[in-house]
Amino acid sequence: REVEISFIETEPSLYFFSFKGRAFYKNMIRIIMGTLLRLGRGMVDIDRFRAIAESGDRKMAFETAPANGLILKKVIYEPEIKWEY
């Protein structure tokens, strides 16, 4: 799956992340956040993070971040499909 990730620093050491995509796998965002937290803490460098993200291999990523603090803000549905028989 392709996901667009953006973030802003809202206060010193406080960040707001936004994820946008057509669909997500179960726990996908929590897995990405777990790896981003490692990056932010200096436990993984940017090249390794990039390699993990580009690989698409869950086994390369780090722990799943807890769900607290994550909010589903908006869901946009495609226009209704009109099936022809």
Secondary structure, DSSP 4 states (H G I P E B T S, - for coil): --EEEEEEEEETTEEEEEEEES---TTHHHHHHHHHHHHHTTSS-HHHHHHHHHHT-GGGS-PPPPSTT-------PPPPP----
